[in-house]
């Protein structure tokens, strides 16, 4: 004897109110699960983006320090250059 996983005989009839209610609950639960999954994925994406922003800000701060140091060196070099003019001329 072969056992069927689902009922092979489908009777077309209107759903009862209880069946309609159960169907609506299943749809609602499915939608809620999708929303929870989307919420969790968005949270993970936001954490990744926050880490990226922090890393970029650290790099910008480091580059600004390098730029300030270079400008300071240029100023000192120009001052020395101006003093050396007197000896060259």
N, C-alpha and C positions, 0 to 999 in steps of 0.2 A: 504494500500500500504506500503510495507516494504522499508525503506531507507537503502542503503548500505553505510558503512563508507568509503570503498574503492571501486574502480571500479571492479565489479565482472567479467567483460569481459576483459580479458587481450589479447591484440593483440600483437603478436610477430612480431616486426619490428625493423630494425636498428634505433638507436637513431639519431636524427638530431644533427647538430653541436651545436645548442643552448642548446639542452638537455644534450649533452656530456659536454659542458662548465659548465652548472649548476651543473651537477653531480660532476665534478671535484672541483668546488667551495665548494660544501657541504663537500666533503672529506677533502679538505684543511682546511676548518673552523673547522671540527671535530678534525683533527690532531693538529691544533693550540690550541684548547681548552684543549686537552690532555697535550700538552707541558706546557701551563699556569698552569694547575693543578699540574703537576709534579714539576714545578719550585716552586710553593707555598709550596708544601709538603716538598721539599728539604730544603727550607728556614726555615720552622718550625722545621725540624729535626736538622738543623745546630744550631738554637737558643737553642734547648734543650741540644745539645752536648756542646755548649759553656758554658751553665750554669753548666753542669756536670763537665767540666774541671775546672771552677773557684772554685766550691765547693771542688773538689779534691785537688787543689792547696792550698786552705785555710787549709784543714786538714793536708796536708803535712807540711805546715809552722808551724802549731800548734804542730805537733808531733816533728818536729825539735827543737822547743823551749823546749819541755819537755825533749828531749834527751840531749840537751846542759845543762839544769838545773841538770839533773841526773849525767852527767859527772862531772860537777862542784862540786856537793855534794860528789861524789866518791873521787875527788882530795882532798877536805877538810878533809874527813874522813881518807884518807891515811896519810895525814900530821899529824893529831891528833894521829893516831895509832903509827906513828914513834916516836912522842914525848913521848907517854905513855910507849914505850918499856923501856926507861931509868928508869922509876919508877918501872916497873915490875921486871926487872932483878936486 
